[in-house]
Amino acid sequence: MKKIFLYMLAACACLSFAACQNEKDIDIETYGGKGLEFLHFASSSDSWLVTESDDSYVYNVVVGCSYSYTSDKTYEISLGPATTGVEGVDFSIPTKSVTIKAGDYLASVPVTVLYETTGEGFVLELLLNVEASLINDSYGNSEVITVNSDKITMDWAWLEGNWTANDWNYYKGGPDGDAYTAAIVKVSETECIVRNIWGSGADFTGTVDFENKTITLPGNQLAFYYAGYSANFMFVAVNPETDYDVYDDLTTPVIGTFSPAGIVFDNYDFLLSGGPYDGYTYAGGLRTTLTK
């Protein structure tokens, strides 16, 4: 199918390791760059859940090197601008560096989260402070971690109101523009309006299920009319296992899953219908994250 904006899907390695879990082997051919010399986190984003049963939660953030060195290499780690947690209160990083041993490809940075002092949730961004020549654009040099806590109660008081929205575009493997404001408006105990996703200005009617922590937006909802293309924009679900411009069933709903950290609407698209551009994809492969 044709697209208005055709982006290459950048490889996005999404693999991480908890100290309390069995670590898996990383496929160096996939995650290491096939011999090219660069460094990156094993995951560009992650989500951790800290519960009351965790006196302290230790997580190993994995860093991968695509080149096997003959001597140990140490690289500095710093906090990125997306960090909302308070170091020493919400989390601690004993050593802000990572050392990859000679002959190895992987190392990790331990991060500790203390349940008793952690608030309802926060974001932690880690940066690899390395020279530009060691950064591969497809992977980047940061990992954004959303830390959730079970201290928060998710109900209408939490759900309704304005949210800060960020879009991720799978075609280009990165953020799709700057943050903007979306909103959720209560219609009834089980129904809501999700407003302005993707900055469309449109209202989408959804069903709320607090027990399963979801908002369901029926597929094929009219988004808005774009005069420049003389066509309607339809809000539809996509199947990432095939292609982001393949719509096997236009009635498939888009599911928003919420957690203490926010709401994520994943794998959806805007499809033009009617007019000379009928069947074109407008953006393609979007994931929208809502945070307070």
VEXZAVEX-687732 format. One record per residue (C-alpha): residue number from 1; x, y, z; residue in one letter. Coordinates in nm, 4 decimals, always signed. Layout:
SITE num        u        v        w residuo
SITE NUM        X        Y        Z       a
...
END
This chain:
SITE num        u        v        w residuo
SITE   1  +0.0000  +0.0000  +0.0000       m
SITE   2  +0.1151  +0.3512  -0.0741       k
SITE   3  +0.2159  +0.5901  +0.2008       k
SITE   4  +0.2392  +0.9655  +0.2233       i
SITE   5  +0.5279  +0.9448  +0.4661       f
SITE   6  +0.7491  +0.6382  +0.4192       l
SITE   7  +0.9873  +0.5816  +0.7041       y
SITE   8  +1.2400  +0.3055  +0.7408       m
SITE   9  +1.1766  +0.0958  +1.0465       l
SITE  10  +1.4833  +0.1364  +1.2642       a
SITE  11  +1.5943  -0.1644  +1.4630       a
SITE  12  +1.4911  -0.1160  +1.8226       c
SITE  13  +1.6376  -0.3631  +2.0676       a
SITE  14  +1.3959  -0.4160  +2.3522       c
SITE  15  +1.5677  -0.6477  +2.5963       l
SITE  16  +1.6523  -0.5956  +2.9627       s
SITE  17  +1.7468  -0.7944  +3.2663       f
SITE  18  +1.6226  -0.7966  +3.6271       a
SITE  19  +1.8605  -0.9000  +3.9016       a
SITE  20  +1.5960  -1.1340  +4.0399       c
SITE  21  +1.5369  -1.3052  +3.7038       q
SITE  22  +1.7363  -1.5455  +3.4899       n
SITE  23  +1.9398  -1.3524  +3.2381       e
SITE  24  +1.9009  -1.4483  +2.8738       k
SITE  25  +2.1723  -1.4546  +2.6130       d
SITE  26  +2.1809  -1.1568  +2.3801       i
SITE  27  +2.2143  -1.2342  +2.0114       d
SITE  28  +2.5195  -1.0245  +1.9306       i
SITE  29  +2.4430  -1.0391  +1.5585       e
SITE  30  +2.1091  -0.8708  +1.6310       t
SITE  31  +2.1920  -0.6447  +1.9216       y
SITE  32  +2.5596  -0.5861  +1.8687       g
SITE  33  +2.5724  -0.4421  +1.5190       g
SITE  34  +2.7614  -0.7214  +1.3421       k
SITE  35  +3.1125  -0.6071  +1.4216       g
SITE  36  +3.0720  -0.2329  +1.3815       l
SITE  37  +3.2144  -0.0462  +1.6768       e
SITE  38  +2.9423  +0.1255  +1.8769       f
SITE  39  +2.7717  +0.1098  +2.2170       l
SITE  40  +2.4108  +0.1160  +2.3218       h
SITE  41  +2.1720  +0.0113  +2.5950       f
SITE  42  +2.0162  -0.3290  +2.5333       a
SITE  43  +1.6773  -0.1580  +2.5532       s
SITE  44  +1.5704  +0.1896  +2.4454       s
SITE  45  +1.2796  +0.1892  +2.6904       s
SITE  46  +1.1540  -0.0267  +2.9740       d
SITE  47  +0.8949  -0.0415  +3.2507       s
SITE  48  +0.9554  -0.1650  +3.6050       w
SITE  49  +0.6945  -0.2465  +3.8670       l
SITE  50  +0.7850  -0.2074  +4.2344       v
SITE  51  +0.5422  -0.3603  +4.4846       t
SITE  52  +0.5127  -0.3668  +4.8601       e
SITE  53  +0.6823  -0.7072  +4.8688       s
SITE  54  +1.0030  -0.5483  +4.7396       d
SITE  55  +1.2005  -0.3976  +5.0287       d
SITE  56  +1.4448  -0.2874  +4.7655       s
SITE  57  +1.4250  -0.3536  +4.3965       y
SITE  58  +1.7573  -0.3924  +4.2140       v
SITE  59  +1.7579  -0.3811  +3.8365       y
SITE  60  +2.0539  -0.4369  +3.6064       n
SITE  61  +2.0421  -0.2038  +3.3067       v
SITE  62  +2.2393  -0.3792  +3.0345       v
SITE  63  +2.4853  -0.2051  +2.8018       v
SITE  64  +2.6126  -0.3766  +2.4889       g
SITE  65  +2.9315  -0.3189  +2.2933       c
SITE  66  +2.9481  -0.4417  +1.9340       s
SITE  67  +3.3260  -0.4723  +1.9305       y
SITE  68  +3.5351  -0.7100  +2.1413       s
SITE  69  +3.8178  -0.5090  +2.2975       y
SITE  70  +4.1525  -0.6476  +2.4126       t
SITE  71  +4.1405  -0.4380  +2.7309       s
SITE  72  +3.8717  -0.3242  +2.9743       d
SITE  73  +3.6719  -0.0196  +2.8644       k
SITE  74  +3.4881  +0.2100  +3.1087       t
SITE  75  +3.2168  +0.4550  +3.0039       y
SITE  76  +3.0401  +0.7191  +3.2092       e
SITE  77  +2.6636  +0.7129  +3.2750       i
SITE  78  +2.4518  +1.0198  +3.3548       s
SITE  79  +2.0869  +1.1069  +3.4114       l
SITE  80  +1.8932  +1.2395  +3.1136       g
SITE  81  +1.6435  +1.5279  +3.1010       p
SITE  82  +1.3419  +1.2946  +3.0987       a
SITE  83  +1.4196  +1.1889  +3.4578       t
SITE  84  +1.1421  +1.2888  +3.7017       t
SITE  85  +1.2510  +1.0769  +3.9991       g
SITE  86  +1.4726  +1.2132  +4.2742       v
SITE  87  +1.8102  +1.0465  +4.3142       e
SITE  88  +1.8655  +0.9358  +4.6724       g
SITE  89  +1.4909  +0.9312  +4.7372       v
SITE  90  +1.3258  +0.7399  +4.4547       d
SITE  91  +1.6331  +0.5563  +4.3291       f
SITE  92  +2.0070  +0.5224  +4.3686       s
SITE  93  +2.2854  +0.4410  +4.1235       i
SITE  94  +2.5959  +0.3517  +4.3239       p
SITE  95  +2.8319  +0.3771  +4.0272       t
SITE  96  +2.7629  +0.6057  +3.7343       k
SITE  97  +2.9834  +0.4138  +3.4975       s
SITE  98  +2.9916  +0.0802  +3.3219       v
SITE  99  +3.2994  -0.1322  +3.2518       t
SITE 100  +3.2987  -0.3828  +2.9679       i
SITE 101  +3.5684  -0.6391  +3.0323       k
SITE 102  +3.8198  -0.7383  +2.7678       a
SITE 103  +3.6683  -0.9952  +2.5348       g
SITE 104  +3.3127  -0.9297  +2.6601       d
SITE 105  +3.0234  -0.7639  +2.4815       y
SITE 106  +2.7953  -0.6883  +2.7758       l
SITE 107  +2.7995  -0.5168  +3.1131       a
SITE 108  +2.5326  -0.3730  +3.3404       s
SITE 109  +2.4559  -0.0739  +3.5591       v
SITE 110  +2.2722  -0.1649  +3.8845       p
SITE 111  +1.9874  +0.0688  +3.9839       v
SITE 112  +1.8152  +0.0371  +4.3219       t
SITE 113  +1.4575  +0.1489  +4.3889       v
SITE 114  +1.3384  +0.1680  +4.7529       l
SITE 115  +0.9667  +0.1044  +4.7886       y
SITE 116  +0.9228  +0.2934  +5.1158       e
SITE 117  +1.0582  +0.6191  +4.9781       t
SITE 118  +0.9392  +0.5929  +4.6195       t
SITE 119  +0.6319  +0.7924  +4.5260       g
SITE 120  +0.3518  +0.6814  +4.2978       e
SITE 121  +0.5811  +0.6478  +3.9994       g
SITE 122  +0.8583  +0.8243  +3.8142       f
SITE 123  +1.0680  +0.8224  +3.5001       v
SITE 124  +1.4397  +0.7510  +3.4901       l
SITE 125  +1.6485  +0.8259  +3.1831       e
SITE 126  +2.0049  +0.6975  +3.1612       l
SITE 127  +2.2558  +0.8353  +2.9114       l
SITE 128  +2.5765  +0.6805  +2.7827       l
SITE 129  +2.8339  +0.9591  +2.7730       n
SITE 130  +3.0338  +0.8466  +2.4730       v
SITE 131  +3.1706  +1.0246  +2.1702       e
SITE 132  +2.9421  +1.0612  +1.8728       a
SITE 133  +3.1347  +0.8095  +1.6628       s
SITE 134  +3.0361  +0.5330  +1.9073       l
SITE 135  +2.6621  +0.6080  +1.8820       i
SITE 136  +2.4539  +0.4297  +1.6217       n
SITE 137  +2.1520  +0.6397  +1.5195       d
SITE 138  +1.9265  +0.3342  +1.5092       s
SITE 139  +1.9931  +0.2615  +1.8769       y
SITE 140  +2.0794  +0.5967  +2.0308       g
SITE 141  +2.2596  +0.6405  +2.3618       n
SITE 142  +1.9739  +0.6525  +2.6125       s
SITE 143  +1.7254  +0.4308  +2.7920       e
SITE 144  +1.4020  +0.5724  +2.9325       v
SITE 145  +1.2623  +0.3667  +3.2209       i
SITE 146  +0.9146  +0.4114  +3.3648       t
SITE 147  +0.9046  +0.2971  +3.7275       v
SITE 148  +0.5579  +0.2029  +3.8503       n
SITE 149  +0.4492  +0.1553  +4.2098       s
SITE 150  +0.1407  -0.0208  +4.3420       d
SITE 151  +0.0806  +0.2664  +4.5838       k
SITE 152  -0.1435  +0.4453  +4.3365       i
SITE 153  -0.5187  +0.3814  +4.3015       t
SITE 154  -0.6384  +0.3866  +3.9427       m
SITE 155  -0.9954  +0.5167  +3.9287       d
SITE 156  -1.1863  +0.7983  +3.7599       w
SITE 157  -1.0139  +1.0573  +3.9781       a
SITE 158  -0.6838  +0.9308  +3.8361       w
SITE 159  -0.8042  +0.8720  +3.4801       l
SITE 160  -1.0016  +1.1843  +3.3991       e
SITE 161  -0.8292  +1.5078  +3.3026       g
SITE 162  -0.5416  +1.6332  +3.0907       n
SITE 163  -0.2469  +1.4109  +3.0029       w
SITE 164  +0.0889  +1.4815  +2.8427       t
SITE 165  +0.1094  +1.2770  +2.5231       a
SITE 166  +0.4170  +1.1535  +2.3363       n
SITE 167  +0.4082  +0.9616  +2.0079       d
SITE 168  +0.6531  +0.6968  +1.8912       w
SITE 169  +0.6683  +0.6132  +1.5213       n
SITE 170  +0.7712  +0.2588  +1.4345       y
SITE 171  +0.8599  +0.3505  +1.0762       y
SITE 172  +1.1384  +0.5822  +1.1775       k
SITE 173  +1.2125  +0.4112  +1.5083       g
SITE 174  +1.1860  +0.7192  +1.7250       g
SITE 175  +0.9711  +0.9990  +1.8675       p
SITE 176  +0.7195  +1.1544  +1.6324       d
SITE 177  +0.7257  +1.5207  +1.7228       g
SITE 178  +0.7134  +1.7060  +2.0522       d
SITE 179  +0.4900  +1.6397  +2.3523       a
SITE 180  +0.1352  +1.7746  +2.3402       y
SITE 181  -0.1778  +1.7698  +2.5577       t
SITE 182  -0.4457  +1.5030  +2.5310       a
SITE 183  -0.7467  +1.4589  +2.7584       a
SITE 184  -0.9783  +1.1914  +2.8934       i
SITE 185  -1.3368  +1.2935  +2.9710       v
SITE 186  -1.5792  +1.0762  +3.1683       k
SITE 187  -1.9083  +1.0057  +2.9910       v
SITE 188  -2.0414  +0.7314  +3.2190       s
SITE 189  -1.8999  +0.4786  +3.4638       e
SITE 190  -1.7839  +0.2632  +3.1720       t
SITE 191  -1.7437  +0.5122  +2.8878       e
SITE 192  -1.5076  +0.7981  +2.8149       c
SITE 193  -1.3889  +1.0308  +2.5410       i
SITE 194  -1.0204  +1.0303  +2.4516       v
SITE 195  -0.9429  +1.3701  +2.3042       r
SITE 196  -0.6639  +1.4936  +2.0799       n
SITE 197  -0.4509  +1.1792  +2.0436       i
SITE 198  -0.1756  +1.2534  +1.7925       w
SITE 199  -0.2766  +1.6184  +1.8158       g
SITE 200  -0.5716  +1.5471  +1.5878       s
SITE 201  -0.8190  +1.7601  +1.7813       g
SITE 202  -1.0645  +1.4709  +1.7442       a
SITE 203  -1.2760  +1.2926  +2.0060       d
SITE 204  -1.2668  +0.9120  +2.0216       f
SITE 205  -1.5286  +0.7268  +2.2269       t
SITE 206  -1.3893  +0.4432  +2.4366       g
SITE 207  -1.4924  +0.1825  +2.6909       t
SITE 208  -1.3177  +0.1859  +3.0290       v
SITE 209  -1.2449  -0.1329  +3.2245       d
SITE 210  -1.0709  -0.0610  +3.5554       f
SITE 211  -1.0545  -0.4294  +3.6477       e
SITE 212  -0.8502  -0.5102  +3.3381       n
SITE 213  -0.6932  -0.1622  +3.3272       k
SITE 214  -0.7829  -0.0863  +2.9666       t
SITE 215  -0.9514  +0.1676  +2.7449       i
SITE 216  -1.0912  +0.0161  +2.4250       t
SITE 217  -1.1339  +0.2409  +2.1222       l
SITE 218  -1.3424  +0.0728  +1.8490       p
SITE 219  -1.1575  +0.0442  +1.5200       g
SITE 220  -1.2290  +0.2612  +1.2189       n
SITE 221  -1.3376  +0.5698  +1.4108       q
SITE 222  -1.3377  +0.8916  +1.2093       l
SITE 223  -1.0510  +1.1077  +1.3261       a
SITE 224  -1.0929  +1.4335  +1.1363       f
SITE 225  -1.1295  +1.5803  +0.7921       y
SITE 226  -0.8105  +1.7148  +0.6376       y
SITE 227  -0.8967  +1.9602  +0.3653       a
SITE 228  -0.5481  +1.9585  +0.2162       g
SITE 229  -0.5978  +1.5976  +0.1121       y
SITE 230  -0.9763  +1.6134  +0.0715       s
SITE 231  -1.0111  +1.2938  +0.2713       a
SITE 232  -1.1194  +1.1630  +0.6101       n
SITE 233  -0.8617  +1.0293  +0.8535       f
SITE 234  -0.9651  +0.6999  +1.0130       m
SITE 235  -0.8228  +0.5836  +1.3464       f
SITE 236  -0.7412  +0.2134  +1.2987       v
SITE 237  -0.5466  -0.0702  +1.4583       a
SITE 238  -0.2526  -0.2237  +1.2737       v
SITE 239  -0.0783  -0.5582  +1.2893       n
SITE 240  +0.2943  -0.5007  +1.3592       p
SITE 241  +0.3750  -0.8607  +1.2693       e
SITE 242  +0.2808  -0.7981  +0.9079       t
SITE 243  +0.3231  -0.4354  +0.8116       d
SITE 244  +0.2033  -0.1067  +0.9525       y
SITE 245  +0.0070  -0.0216  +0.6405       d
SITE 246  -0.1824  -0.3532  +0.6339       v
SITE 247  -0.5338  -0.3402  +0.7793       y
SITE 248  -0.6638  -0.6953  +0.7953       d
SITE 249  -0.9751  -0.5999  +0.9876       d
SITE 250  -1.0804  -0.2390  +1.0217       l
SITE 251  -1.3057  -0.3285  +1.3155       t
SITE 252  -1.0120  -0.4389  +1.5335       t
SITE 253  -1.0075  -0.2072  +1.8371       p
SITE 254  -0.7135  -0.0032  +1.9584       v
SITE 255  -0.6389  -0.0918  +2.3210       i
SITE 256  -0.5044  +0.1575  +2.5714       g
SITE 257  -0.3424  -0.0156  +2.8692       t
SITE 258  -0.2952  +0.1824  +3.1862       f
SITE 259  -0.0609  +0.1358  +3.4772       s
SITE 260  +0.0452  +0.3605  +3.7646       p
SITE 261  +0.2818  +0.5332  +3.5227       a
SITE 262  +0.0202  +0.6234  +3.2631       g
SITE 263  -0.1600  +0.4921  +2.9558       i
SITE 264  -0.0192  +0.3403  +2.6371       v
SITE 265  -0.2130  +0.3151  +2.3098       f
SITE 266  -0.0122  +0.0859  +2.0867       d
SITE 267  -0.0072  -0.0221  +1.7223       n
SITE 268  -0.2436  +0.2176  +1.5542       y
SITE 269  -0.2416  +0.4305  +1.2449       d
SITE 270  -0.4292  +0.6978  +1.0535       f
SITE 271  -0.5738  +0.5790  +0.7229       l
SITE 272  -0.7113  +0.8185  +0.4638       l
SITE 273  -1.0490  +0.7268  +0.3226       s
SITE 274  -1.2293  +0.8921  +0.0332       g
SITE 275  -1.0963  +1.1504  -0.2068       g
SITE 276  -0.7950  +1.1149  -0.4358       p
SITE 277  -0.5740  +0.9786  -0.1547       y
SITE 278  -0.8050  +0.6964  -0.0498       d
SITE 279  -0.5983  +0.4149  +0.1021       g
SITE 280  -0.2895  +0.6187  +0.1871       y
SITE 281  -0.1261  +0.5972  +0.5295       t
SITE 282  -0.0790  +0.9365  +0.6907       y
SITE 283  +0.1752  +0.8634  +0.9627       a
SITE 284  +0.2023  +0.4925  +1.0252       g
SITE 285  +0.2896  +0.2651  +1.3134       g
SITE 286  +0.2165  +0.4878  +1.6106       l
SITE 287  +0.2353  +0.4288  +1.9835       r
SITE 288  +0.1064  +0.7044  +2.2116       t
SITE 289  +0.2034  +0.7282  +2.5776       t
SITE 290  +0.0000  +0.9440  +2.8162       l
SITE 291  +0.1543  +1.0622  +3.1419       t
SITE 292  +0.0351  +1.3054  +3.4059       k
END
